[in-house]
Amino acid sequence: MEKTTLKKSNTESSVFKKRIHYHVHNGRFVENGTTEFKFDVSVNEIESEDVFEEDLLLLSFPIDYFNYIDSVLKHFKLRSNSDYFIDQCKEVIAVSENHQNEKGGGKMSFQAFFHNIPDSICSVNDEAIVVLAINPDDDIKSANQPVDYHIAGYIHANVFHFKPDPKEDLVEMGYYYNMLRISEKEVNGVNIYRRKKVFSLMFSILHSLTEQNDVKFAFACMGKENESIKAALHVNSHRFNKHYERLPFTIYSKVNLVTGSKRYSEEMVEITHNELMLKKMYQMVYKKMSSYLFFNHLTEESFLSLIKKLVGYSTSSGVYMIPDENGEIAAATIAMNIGDFFEFKIKNPKGIFRIIQATGVMKNFLRPLMAVGDPKPFEKLLKGLSYKYRKEYDVGVSFLPTFKGDPFFDVYKSIIDDQYMFFVICRDKERLQELKRLSADEFGNPRLFVDHPIT
C-alpha cells in the first residue's frame, strides 16, 4: 500500500497554463414550434501542465446527453453529426489500456472495442459524467461554418453514493473514474497527443468537477504498471493539495473450458426475473458488502435497477443461484457477459498470456458481480456458469477481481493474474484512514468494492 500527501510548490506555478472547461448540465426540452433540447453551460478556468500547442475544447456532460449530442456540438460550433461523434469516441475508447511499463514490468496491455456506443456504456453506468478534450481542426471563434475535430482525451466520472459508516445515515457522493484514454492519432508518423501531458489536463478537469459538486472522494482502477495515469494522478494530487493512496487488488482469470462443469450447470437456478429471490439476494449482498470501501448499492431499488438495466441491454447476462436443501440461496451472483459490451484484444502478452492468446479464448469474458453465499456452493456456481457461458455464448474466460480479505479469494485464485490498484484521492487523509478501518476484516485488510460492471 502506498500513501502520499503532497504540498503545492510555489516554484511550479509557472509551468501551468490557463484553459477553459465547459460543463453542460440542466438539460431540458423546450417547445417553441419544434421540440428543442436546451441546457446550461458552466464556464470554469482551470490550470493545466499540458504542453499541447493547439486549442482544446474541454467539455463535460452527463452521459445520457449522448442522445442529444448534436445539440451540444452545435452550441460549440462543432460538426453536429452524431455518427461522426460516436466514431470519434469509439476510436479513442479503443486505445490500449497499458498494463506494462517501459522497463518491462507488467504482463500485457489490452484494447476494448465497445459495441453499440452509447447504449452499451449507458446501460450500466448511466450516472456518469463524460469528460472530453476536443481538438478542433480550425479556429472555432472565427469559423463561418461548423468545424471538424478530433477527440484527444476521453474519461468517465461515474457518480456513486456510499455510506462512510454503514451504521450511520450520512450518505456521500464520490466519483469513480474509468475509460481513461488519450488518442493515439498520428500526423506524419508522429503521435500528436501522447507525451503532451494531456492526461494531467484531463485530471485538472476532474478536479474542477469535484470542486463544483463538493465531491470529497474519488478513485480510479488501473493496471499496476500504468505509469502515465499514475504520473497524472500524482501531479494533480500534488497540485491541488489532495491526499492519495494506492490500494492493490488482483484480477484472476480462469479458462472456462478447463474449469467449467456440466454437472453444476444443471444444479443452477436462474432468478433473473424472480423478484422475491432477487430481494433475498440483495439482503445477502448488503450484509456482506455494506461495509466495503465505496459500496454504492445502498438500497434494494439500486440493486434491482442495475440488474434491470444490465439484462435489458445484455440478454445473455442474468442472475443465477445454487439452492440449498430448502430451496433458498446457498450462493448467487449476477453473471455479466462482457462479450455483449465489447471485444477484448491482448497486446504484447508475456508469459502464460502468450499461450492463452494463441488459443483465442480471451475474446469474450464472464464477469460475476456481487457474489454471495458460502465459498463451497459459490465455487459450484462459478463452475456451472463457466460451462454454460462457454457452451451457449462462446465465452472463453471468467474475469475475477479479488483482494486480500475477500472470502472468495481462494475460489477466484488462478495462475493467470493481472495486478491492479485502486488510486484513491481525497481531501481528508485521516477520514480515509477511518474508512479503511471501518471496511477492514478481522485481520486488518481493507475490503474493497470491486464489483463495478465495467472497469
C-alpha positions in Angstrom: 0.0 0.0 0.0 1.4 3.4 -1.0 0.5 6.6 0.7 1.3 10.2 -0.4 0.3 13.6 0.8 1.9 16.4 -1.1 2.0 20.2 -0.8 1.8 22.7 -3.6 5.1 24.1 -4.6 5.3 27.9 -5.4 8.1 27.2 -7.8 5.9 25.1 -10.0 3.1 27.6 -10.9 5.0 29.0 -13.9 4.7 25.7 -15.8 0.9 25.6 -15.6 -1.3 27.3 -18.3 -4.8 28.5 -18.1 -7.5 26.6 -20.0 -11.3 26.8 -20.0 -13.6 23.9 -19.1 -17.3 24.0 -20.1 -19.7 21.8 -18.2 -23.0 21.2 -19.9 -25.9 20.5 -17.4 -29.6 21.1 -16.6 -30.7 19.6 -19.9 -34.4 20.0 -20.8 -36.8 20.1 -23.7 -38.4 23.4 -24.8 -41.4 23.7 -27.1 -41.1 26.6 -29.5 -42.7 25.3 -32.7 -40.4 22.3 -32.5 -39.1 20.5 -29.5 -35.5 21.5 -28.7 -33.0 20.2 -26.3 -31.7 23.1 -24.2 -29.1 23.2 -21.5 -27.0 25.4 -19.3 -23.2 25.8 -19.6 -20.9 26.5 -16.6 -17.6 28.1 -17.6 -14.6 27.3 -15.4 -11.0 28.4 -15.7 -8.5 25.5 -14.9 -4.8 25.2 -14.6 -3.0 22.5 -16.6 0.6 21.5 -17.1 -0.1 20.1 -20.6 2.2 21.1 -23.4 -0.2 20.6 -26.3 0.3 23.6 -28.6 -3.1 24.0 -30.1 -6.6 24.9 -28.8 -8.6 22.3 -27.0 -12.3 22.5 -26.2 -12.6 21.0 -22.7 -16.2 19.7 -22.3 -18.1 17.6 -19.8 -21.8 16.5 -19.7 -24.0 13.7 -18.2 -23.7 10.5 -20.2 -27.3 10.4 -21.2 -26.7 13.6 -23.2 -25.1 11.3 -25.8 -28.7 11.0 -27.1 -28.7 14.8 -27.8 -25.1 15.3 -28.7 -25.9 17.0 -31.9 -27.4 19.9 -30.0 -24.4 20.1 -27.7 -21.9 20.1 -30.6 -23.9 22.7 -32.5 -23.8 25.0 -29.5 -19.9 24.9 -29.6 -19.8 25.4 -33.4 -18.5 21.8 -34.0 -19.7 19.5 -36.7 -23.0 18.3 -35.2 -23.3 14.9 -36.9 -23.8 12.4 -34.1 -22.5 9.4 -36.1 -19.2 11.3 -36.6 -19.0 12.0 -32.9 -19.7 8.4 -31.9 -17.0 7.2 -34.3 -14.5 9.6 -32.7 -15.5 8.2 -29.3 -15.1 4.6 -30.4 -11.6 5.3 -31.8 -10.4 6.9 -28.5 -12.1 4.3 -26.2 -10.4 1.5 -28.2 -6.9 2.8 -27.4 -4.9 0.3 -25.4 -5.1 0.2 -21.6 -1.5 -0.1 -20.7 -0.5 -2.6 -18.0 3.2 -2.6 -18.9 5.9 -0.1 -18.1 8.9 0.9 -20.1 11.2 -1.3 -18.0 9.2 -4.4 -19.0 7.1 -4.7 -15.9 3.5 -6.0 -16.3 2.2 -8.9 -18.3 0.1 -7.4 -21.0 -1.8 -4.4 -22.4 -5.2 -4.7 -24.0 -7.9 -3.0 -26.1 -11.6 -2.9 -25.6 -13.7 -2.5 -28.7 -17.1 -1.4 -27.4 -20.2 -2.4 -29.3 -23.3 -0.2 -29.8 -22.0 3.0 -28.2 -23.6 4.8 -26.4 -26.2 2.1 -25.5 -23.6 -0.4 -24.2 -21.8 2.1 -21.8 -25.0 3.8 -20.8 -26.7 0.6 -19.8 -24.5 0.1 -16.7 -23.1 3.5 -15.9 -26.0 5.8 -16.6 -24.9 8.4 -13.9 -21.5 9.0 -15.4 -20.2 12.4 -16.5 -18.3 12.2 -19.8 -15.2 14.4 -19.9 -13.6 15.2 -23.2 -10.7 17.1 -24.6 -11.6 18.0 -28.2 -9.1 19.3 -30.7 -10.9 21.5 -33.4 -9.4 21.4 -36.9 -9.9 25.1 -37.3 -10.4 28.2 -35.0 -14.0 27.9 -33.7 -14.3 31.6 -32.9 -13.6 32.8 -36.4 -15.2 29.9 -38.3 -18.2 30.6 -40.5 -19.4 27.0 -40.5 -19.3 24.0 -38.1 -15.7 22.8 -37.5 -14.5 19.3 -37.8 -12.5 17.9 -34.8 -10.7 15.0 -33.2 -11.2 13.8 -29.6 -7.9 13.9 -27.9 -8.9 12.6 -24.5 -11.9 10.7 -23.0 -12.8 9.9 -19.4 -15.9 8.9 -17.4 -16.5 10.3 -13.9 -19.1 7.7 -12.6 -21.2 9.1 -9.8 -21.7 6.8 -6.8 -23.2 7.3 -3.4 -21.9 5.5 -0.4 -22.2 5.5 3.4 -18.8 6.1 5.0 -20.2 4.3 8.1 -23.0 1.8 7.4 -24.2 2.3 10.9 -24.9 6.0 10.3 -27.3 7.8 7.9 -24.7 10.0 6.3 -24.5 9.4 2.5 -21.7 11.0 0.5 -21.2 11.3 -3.3 -18.0 10.2 -4.9 -16.5 9.8 -8.4 -15.2 6.6 -9.9 -13.0 7.4 -12.9 -12.8 4.9 -15.8 -12.4 4.8 -19.6 -9.2 6.9 -19.1 -8.0 7.2 -22.7 -5.8 9.5 -24.8 -6.0 9.4 -28.6 -3.1 7.7 -30.5 -3.7 9.8 -33.6 -0.6 10.3 -35.6 0.4 13.0 -38.2 3.4 12.2 -40.4 4.2 9.3 -38.2 4.3 11.4 -35.0 1.8 10.9 -32.2 0.3 14.4 -31.7 -1.4 13.9 -28.3 0.8 11.4 -26.4 3.6 12.8 -24.2 1.9 16.2 -24.2 0.6 15.7 -20.6 -3.0 15.6 -21.8 -3.7 13.0 -19.1 -2.8 15.7 -16.5 -5.1 18.1 -18.3 -8.0 15.7 -18.1 -7.5 15.3 -14.3 -7.5 19.0 -13.9 -11.0 18.9 -15.4 -12.0 16.2 -13.0 -10.6 18.3 -10.1 -12.8 21.1 -11.3 -15.8 18.9 -11.2 -15.1 17.7 -7.7 -14.9 21.3 -6.5 -18.2 22.2 -8.3 -20.1 19.3 -6.8 -18.3 19.1 -3.4 -17.0 15.6 -4.0 -14.7 14.6 -1.3 -13.6 11.1 -2.5 -12.7 9.8 -6.0 -11.0 6.7 -7.2 -9.8 5.0 -10.3 -8.8 1.4 -11.1 -5.8 0.8 -13.3 -3.1 -1.7 -14.1 -0.3 -1.6 -11.5 2.3 -0.7 -14.2 0.3 2.1 -15.9 2.9 4.8 -15.5 1.2 7.6 -17.4 -2.0 7.5 -15.4 -0.1 7.2 -12.1 2.0 10.2 -13.0 -1.0 12.3 -14.0 -2.8 11.4 -10.8 0.3 12.2 -8.7 0.8 15.6 -10.3 -2.8 16.7 -9.8 -3.0 15.4 -6.3 0.2 17.4 -5.6 -1.0 20.5 -7.4 -4.4 20.6 -5.6 -3.2 19.6 -2.1 -5.0 16.3 -2.2 -4.1 13.1 -0.4 -3.9 9.9 -2.4 -3.2 6.2 -1.7 -2.8 3.1 -3.9 -4.7 0.0 -2.7 -3.8 -3.2 -4.5 -6.1 -5.8 -5.9 -5.8 -8.7 -8.4 -7.9 -9.8 -11.3 -7.6 -13.5 -11.8 -8.8 -15.3 -15.0 -9.9 -18.9 -15.4 -10.3 -20.6 -18.7 -13.9 -21.9 -18.9 -13.0 -25.0 -20.9 -10.8 -26.2 -18.0 -12.9 -25.0 -15.0 -16.5 -25.4 -16.3 -18.8 -28.2 -15.1 -21.9 -29.5 -16.8 -23.0 -31.2 -13.6 -23.0 -27.9 -11.7 -24.6 -26.0 -14.5 -27.6 -28.4 -14.2 -27.8 -27.6 -10.5 -28.1 -23.8 -11.1 -31.4 -21.9 -11.0 -31.9 -18.7 -12.9 -33.5 -16.0 -10.8 -33.1 -13.0 -13.2 -36.8 -12.3 -13.2 -37.7 -13.7 -9.8 -38.2 -10.6 -7.7 -38.6 -12.4 -4.4 -35.3 -14.2 -4.8 -33.5 -11.1 -6.0 -34.7 -9.3 -2.9 -33.4 -12.1 -0.7 -30.1 -12.0 -2.6 -29.9 -8.2 -2.0 -30.2 -8.8 1.7 -27.2 -11.1 1.5 -25.3 -8.6 -0.7 -25.9 -5.8 1.8 -24.9 -7.9 4.8 -21.7 -8.9 3.1 -20.7 -5.7 1.3 -22.3 -2.7 3.0 -19.0 -2.0 4.9 -16.8 -2.5 1.9 -14.9 0.7 0.8 -17.2 2.6 -1.6 -20.0 0.1 -1.8 -22.7 2.0 -3.7 -25.9 -0.1 -3.8 -27.4 1.3 -0.6 -31.0 0.4 -1.5 -32.8 -2.6 -2.9 -34.0 -0.3 -5.6 -30.5 0.5 -6.7 -29.6 -3.2 -6.9 -32.7 -4.2 -8.8 -32.3 -1.3 -11.2 -28.7 -2.4 -12.0 -30.0 -5.9 -12.9 -32.8 -4.5 -15.0 -30.5 -2.2 -17.0 -27.9 -4.9 -17.4 -30.2 -7.6 -18.7 -32.2 -5.1 -20.7 -29.1 -4.5 -22.8 -27.4 -7.9 -22.5 -30.0 -10.6 -22.8 -27.4 -13.3 -22.2 -26.5 -11.8 -18.8 -28.5 -12.9 -15.8 -28.7 -13.8 -12.1 -28.1 -17.4 -11.0 -28.1 -19.3 -7.7 -27.3 -22.7 -6.3 -30.1 -23.6 -3.9 -29.7 -25.2 -0.6 -31.8 -28.2 0.6 -34.7 -25.9 1.4 -34.7 -24.1 -2.0 -33.1 -21.0 -0.5 -30.0 -19.3 -1.8 -26.8 -21.2 -0.9 -24.8 -19.0 -3.4 -25.8 -16.4 -6.0 -24.2 -14.0 -8.4 -25.0 -11.6 -11.3 -23.4 -13.2 -14.4 -22.4 -10.4 -16.8 -21.4 -11.5 -20.3 -18.8 -8.8 -21.1 -18.7 -10.0 -24.7 -22.1 -8.3 -25.3 -20.4 -5.0 -24.4 -17.0 -5.1 -26.0 -14.5 -7.3 -27.8 -11.2 -7.8 -25.9 -7.8 -7.9 -27.5 -4.5 -8.5 -25.8 -1.4 -6.6 -26.9 2.2 -7.5 -26.2 1.4 -10.5 -23.9 4.1 -12.1 -21.7 4.5 -15.4 -20.0 1.3 -17.5 -19.8 -0.7 -14.8 -21.6 1.1 -15.7 -24.8 -0.2 -19.2 -24.6 -3.7 -18.1 -23.7 -3.8 -15.6 -26.5 -2.8 -18.3 -29.0 -5.8 -20.3 -28.1 -8.2 -17.4 -29.0 -10.2 -17.8 -25.8 -9.6 -14.3 -24.4 -12.1 -12.6 -26.6 -15.3 -12.8 -24.5 -15.4 -12.8 -20.7 -17.8 -13.8 -18.0 -17.9 -11.4 -15.0 -19.5 -12.5 -11.8 -20.8 -9.5 -9.8 -21.8 -9.2 -6.1 -21.4 -12.9 -5.4 -22.8 -14.1 -2.1 -23.1 -17.3 -0.1 -20.6 -19.8 1.3 -17.4 -20.4 -0.7 -18.1 -24.1 -1.5 -21.6 -23.6 -3.1 -20.3 -20.5 -4.8 -17.4 -22.5 -6.4 -20.0 -24.9 -7.8 -22.0 -21.9 -9.2 -18.9 -20.4 -10.8 -18.0 -23.8 -12.4 -21.6 -24.1 -13.7 -21.6 -20.6 -15.1 -18.3 -21.2 -16.8 -19.7 -24.2 -18.6 -23.0 -22.6 -19.5 -21.4 -19.4 -20.9 -18.8 -21.3 -22.9 -21.3 -23.7 -24.5 -24.1 -21.2 -25.1 -22.3 -17.9 -25.8 -18.7 -18.8 -26.7 -17.3 -17.1 -23.6 -13.8 -18.4 -23.1 -12.7 -16.9 -19.8 -14.1 -15.9 -16.4 -12.8 -12.5 -15.2 -12.5 -12.5 -11.4 -11.4 -9.3 -9.4 -10.5 -10.0 -5.8 -8.3 -8.8 -2.9 -6.8 -9.9 0.3 -9.7 -10.3 2.7 -12.2 -11.4 0.1 -14.0 -14.5 1.4 -13.9 -15.9 -2.2 -10.2 -15.2 -2.7 -9.3 -18.9 -2.8 -12.2 -19.7 -5.2 -11.0 -17.0 -7.6 -7.3 -17.7 -7.3 -5.6 -18.8 -10.6 -2.2 -19.0 -12.2 -3.5 -16.3 -14.6 -3.4 -12.9 -12.9 -3.1 -9.2 -13.7 -2.2 -6.8 -10.9 -4.4 -3.8 -10.4 -4.8 -0.9 -7.9 -7.3 1.5 -6.6 -5.9 5.0 -6.7 -8.0 6.8 -4.0 -8.0 10.6 -3.9 -9.5 12.6 -1.0 -9.4 15.9 0.8 -9.0 14.4 4.3 -6.2 11.8 4.9 -7.5 11.0 8.4 -11.0 10.4 7.1 -9.7 7.9 4.5 -7.9 6.0 7.3 -11.1 5.8 9.2 -13.0 4.5 6.1 -10.3 1.8 5.6 -10.6 0.8 9.3 -14.4 0.6 9.0 -14.1 -1.6 5.9 -11.4 -3.9 7.3 -11.7 -7.6 8.0 -10.7 -9.2 11.3 -7.0 -9.2 10.1 -7.0 -5.5 9.2 -7.3 -5.9 5.4 -9.4 -3.1 3.9 -12.2 -4.7 1.9 -12.8 -3.1 -1.5 -15.9 -2.9 -3.6 -14.5 -4.1 -6.9 -17.8 -5.2 -8.4 -18.3 -2.3 -10.8 -19.8 -3.6 -14.0 -17.2 -2.1 -16.4 -13.8 -1.1 -15.0 
